[in-house]
Amino acid sequence: MPFIVFAAMFIGGAWGGTVGGIKIIRAVLILKGCRWQVKKALLSQNTVKPITFDRKRLLPDEMNEELASATTFTIMFLVILLTCTFVSMYFLPEQYSFFDALFESTAAQSTAGLSVGITDPSMSPVVESIYIFQMWVGRLEIIPVFAFLRAFFLGVPLKLS
């Protein structure tokens, strides 16, 4: 049961929703993309098999681009999640396991509001700061946060063209 809740928090809600997580559309795209990659490996090299996703027909190059974008976002989300989990583990009391810290970090980053008891008024200020950062990243999404941090520290706006 806790794995289902963890997975639901990690995936999050619908596109454009205020909940954090990788979003359902990215999770579905990654699953469809993996299935498409396996099918593509079994077909001949000359076969062009478009894929239908979100009511659009995507050619192989377009699908690869969409899949790479969703996978990159998911990996960045996971790296921040695991980094914050490991750092917070160092400052947590010994009674909490790695899974407890992972669950709490996932709840913070996905802005789910669930807790295993780590989040309370007596928690370490370092852990509190980590969770605040994760809630901020989860609410705003990772790409805008990285663009802001880059502009803030380097003074250079991010060019997306």
Secondary structure as UniProt FT lines:
FT   HELIX           2..11
FT   TURN            15..16
FT   HELIX           24..42
FT   TURN            45..46
FT   STRAND          51..53
FT   TURN            54..55
FT   STRAND          56..58
FT   HELIX           60..91
FT   TURN            94..95
FT   HELIX           98..109
FT   TURN            110..111
FT   TURN            121..122
FT   HELIX           125..140
FT   HELIX           142..154
//
